[in-house]
Amino acid sequence: MAQTLNEMEIISKAIYSSYDLLKKEEVLAENALASLKEAEESLNKAIEYVLSNRRTERTS
């Protein structure tokens, strides 16, 4: 479980680093921004799923 959360943290850092790089671009690629937003939303759902299962395991 801890490894999964560590991997998600790495993905999260990569997403936010990409946001930072795109902000520096003079012409922001809308497709790239949309893809990053989708990745961020998917990551958040995955984190919620993992944490939800972790809570369920602790209460069982």
Beta strands, then each sheet from edge to edge (+ up, - down):
end
